[in-house]
Amino acid sequence: MDIFRVLIIVALVNALVWGLFFWQRRRLIDRTRVAVERSGESWVIPPENGSYQGMLKGTISTKTMGAMGLTDSRLIFVPPWGRNMEYAIKDMVEVSENTWFAGNYHSGRPFIILKLADGSEVGFQTRNHQRWMEEIRLRINA
């Protein structure tokens, strides 16, 4: 088998994996949208692309890409596989930002860092960083 065929196989497998990732994420986002709307909550920021890192008292517990949305009472992160991660606004103690979180740095893009009542911290990155910071601050300080 020559190198050209190997490269084509690798490219096709890569396309299949990423295709499944995006298809699954879209399916879960749609399901989450419907569930939130049926519950009577309102989207402040509907689900959009984001990444997530969770910290439990200094130890990294989770790191993944997905989508996140903010309702009037909670932040919901939808990973491509597994359960949604949800954080009630009433459990958020503080919000800050930093280009470093849990030993990670991504091209100078700031993390939104939530400190929760139990002492744990979670970090998120989104494309619309400033809007997220403003909306979360408004709700924590309300």
Backbone hydrogen bonds, N-H to C=O, Kabsch-Sander energy under -0.5 kcal/mol:
donor,donor_aa,acceptor,acceptor_aa,energy
6,V,2,D,-1.7
7,L,3,I,-2.5
8,I,4,F,-2.0
9,I,5,R,-2.4
10,V,6,V,-2.7
11,A,7,L,-2.5
12,L,8,I,-2.4
13,V,9,I,-2.5
14,N,10,V,-2.5
15,A,11,A,-2.5
16,L,12,L,-2.2
17,V,13,V,-2.6
18,W,14,N,-2.5
19,G,15,A,-2.4
20,L,16,L,-2.5
21,F,17,V,-2.2
22,F,18,W,-2.5
23,W,19,G,-2.4
24,Q,20,L,-2.6
25,R,21,F,-2.4
26,R,22,F,-2.3
27,R,23,W,-2.1
28,L,24,Q,-2.3
29,I,25,R,-2.5
30,D,26,R,-2.4
31,R,27,R,-2.0
32,T,28,L,-2.5
33,R,29,I,-2.7
34,V,30,D,-2.1
35,A,31,R,-2.3
36,V,32,T,-2.5
37,E,33,R,-2.4
38,R,34,V,-2.4
39,S,35,A,-1.4
40,G,36,V,-0.6
40,G,37,E,-0.8
41,E,36,V,-1.3
44,V,70,L,-3.0
45,I,70,L,-2.3
48,E,68,M,-2.0
50,G,66,G,-2.2
51,S,125,Q,-1.8
52,Y,64,T,-3.0
53,Q,123,G,-2.4
54,G,62,T,-2.4
55,M,121,E,-2.9
56,L,59,T,-2.7
57,K,55,M,-0.6
59,T,56,L,-1.1
61,S,54,G,-2.5
62,T,54,G,-1.0
64,T,52,Y,-2.2
66,G,50,G,-2.3
67,A,78,V,-1.9
68,M,48,E,-2.7
69,G,76,I,-2.6
70,L,45,I,-2.6
71,T,74,R,-3.2
72,D,42,S,-1.4
75,L,87,Y,-2.7
76,I,69,G,-3.0
77,F,85,M,-3.2
78,V,67,A,-4.1
85,M,77,F,-2.6
86,E,84,N,-0.5
87,Y,75,L,-2.5
89,I,73,S,-2.4
91,D,88,A,-1.5
92,M,89,I,-1.6
93,V,91,D,-0.5
93,V,115,K,-3.0
94,E,115,K,-1.5
96,S,113,I,-2.4
98,N,111,F,-1.4
101,F,104,N,-2.0
104,N,101,F,-1.9
106,H,99,T,-0.6
109,R,106,H,-2.5
111,F,98,N,-3.4
112,I,124,F,-3.4
113,I,96,S,-3.2
113,I,111,F,-0.6
114,L,112,I,-0.6
114,L,122,V,-2.9
115,K,94,E,-2.8
115,K,113,I,-0.5
116,L,114,L,-0.6
116,L,120,S,-2.8
117,A,91,D,-2.3
119,G,116,L,-2.2
121,E,55,M,-1.3
122,V,114,L,-1.9
123,G,53,Q,-3.5
124,F,112,I,-2.3
125,Q,51,S,-1.7
127,R,49,N,-0.6
129,H,127,R,-0.7
132,W,128,N,-1.9
133,M,129,H,-2.4
134,E,130,Q,-2.4
135,E,131,R,-2.7
136,I,132,W,-2.5
137,R,133,M,-2.5
138,L,134,E,-2.4
139,R,135,E,-1.5
140,I,136,I,-2.6
141,N,137,R,-2.4
142,A,139,R,-0.5
